[in-house]
Amino acid sequence: MAFLELAALAKTYPDGTRAVKGIDFAAAQGEFVVLLGPSGCGKTTTLRMVAGLELPSAGTIRLAGADVTALPPSARDVGFVFQFYALYPHLTVAENIAFPLSCGGMAKAERVAAVANIARRLGLTGLLQKRPRELSGGDQQRVGLARAIVRRPAIWLMDEPLGTLDADRRLAMCEFLREQQLAARVTTLYVTHDQEEAMRLADRIVVMKDGLIEQVGTPLEVYDEPATLFVAHFVGSPGMNFLEGERVGAGAVTLGVRPESVRVAAGEGPAGHGGTPAAHGGTPALSGEVVLDEYSGIARCLHVRTDAGTLVARVAADAPTRLGARVRLEFDPARVRRFDRASGRRLA
Amino acid sequence: MSALRVRGIVKRFGATAALDGVDFEVGERERVVVLGPTGAGKTTLLRTIAGLETPDAGTLELGGADATALAPSARDVALVFQNFSLYPHWSVRGNLEFPLRAPGRALAPAEIQERVQWAAALLRIEKLLDRPAKHLSGGEMQRVALGRALVRRPKLFLMDEPLTNLDAKLREALRVELLRLFQELQVPVVWVTHDQAEALSMGERVVVLAAGRVLQVGTPREVYLSPASPAVARQLGQPPINLLAVERRGDHWCAGDGARLVGVAEVDASRVGDAARARLGIRPEHVAPHGGETPAEVAVVEDAGPHRVLLLHFAGGALHVVVPRDFEAAPGTKLAPRFDPRHALLWREEDSPPREA
């Protein structure tokens, strides 16, 4: 049964902005759900409505079996987390971690036990009496995480908590957070614009755009079987390549293929003069010139300019192809996705 | 001739040396990325090159001429900030024209128009020229900020984390655009970032900076595949490199619990000499899930899209391994990871301060 349930939830601000236009989804108890989308998609407004910081214009929110739509935040048993890093400089580590518990009116002995417990799990026991400025950056962030999750509310609501962390810290913090969430089994709703973070953390991802849900699915479903062109582009780094396909019946079709599903071969292809890539039964092919070569250590992304537009192919870091080379691109038909161009929806 | 030569630059704030003897060069048409965590001294370095800070020691040359004591306005360098810093009430055109109307730049109005059009076309912001800057999106603002640098045709571009304040998706798109732009313009650039992906893709060379010192200068491949120290190795790669304390036992390098990792004869040990203890680094994509001698158990499986990342319990610690996306694994799966000895790196123990996080 659903633990958190949003039904026809909408938010229109007094100035007429329709931030959320009627969304439905449910999360099971203990599930880690990520709301993913670009700035202005309504993800933060949705989170704030669940927290009770915004009142919905329409729809209902049910949490742990009760309708909480009109309840104030304090009556909802939610833990709202902004960013992990912002510690109170004048408080010790122990006082920082205990802060949300003191606000909740927990007895002192209980508080001390809870702080000791989370500090042990995050390896902070030796630092409890220090002030934030005495800690390394990594330790400060773990203190921030400890403070965020020391309380066990019905649901954790997290609004881009890794927002300002250096890129090299994000992965470690993601792993810490996921580990703690799995151990505590607290249902979590987490907002981010970073699809890599979403893939890494989520049991399920809710992809949002313009106040509506584009798709709900596991990270692999969203990645492999995107429901719309938007999802196909937004998820993945870089996103899917798109090609204008042939007409089927009355509608124009857009083909999508992931950069890692584009094979690169030297020289011109048989379809080297703008033939539609889907016109070939076996391996569709295109040819073009490598105009950009992005190295990422683990792999490279070659941007290839063809008659059908610039496509990105992900190749091995030590692949022989160089900038300026003429290449042939091939796609495995089984990995090509088809979308209706007008609606942007996936075709079967 | 180099566009920029930085020699022995020291900059102190009180007792702290923000820059502690920094040396590097930027070639005439070269893109150099300075990579370092928050607090490494990156922004101080850029501000010193721009003339906004005066170094306590060391020299700066721009285009072969000493510029250490030159006023900022006389350096002909353009600084682009992460927070855009546009005039919000002015139009895009007004923002782009502003640097060309500065006193001392006697540009004809036709020349100003031409440069603004040129930059707007390059950055694809022609349609925005009459819009007030405050009505632009973040990505558009950063294009305008860059445009304001481009119109000046400076001798050197200084980019201070220009993509940091943008959404991840926009960052990725603008990164590709800027790479193409700089590739086309062939201008010298110093690009500062804490994002290793940006450093590897944008830089022709990477200067790895930490605590005000240069740890290594090299091509992206050099710093990624042959990092000079564990500190450099850790700054590059996603997922991050695996670092293990190892000791030489017989003809193998072994983990602390005795697990045999790689043969002594197979690995380049030039950095460790005949030391018995060392730090071993191996990137997650250079570990095969099977074929080794030491058992491991899968703790976490992450689907990263093009591949899977496994977090293993291994030899008393953790090990990240990258496997193909169709590799079957679940928490509890037993594996026997094998390190590719050609890509295993060894450093002396004293080069390896204890891991911070």
Interface residues (C-beta under 8 A of the other chain):
Chain A: P38 S39 S136 G137 G138 D139 Q141 R142 D166 A167 D168 R169 L171 A172 E175 R178 E179 H193 D194 Q195 E196 E197 M199 R200 P219 L220 Y223 F234 V235 G236 S237 P238 G239 R258 P259 E260 V291 L292 E294 Y295 S296 G297 I298 A299 C301 H303 R314 A317
Chain B: P37 T38 G39 S137 G138 D167 A168 K169 L170 E172 V176 L179 R180 Q183 H194 D195 Q196 A197 L200 S201 P220 R221 Y224 R234 Q235 L236 G237 Q238 P239 P240 R283 P284 E285 V300 E302 D303 A304 G305 P306 L311 V322 E356 A357
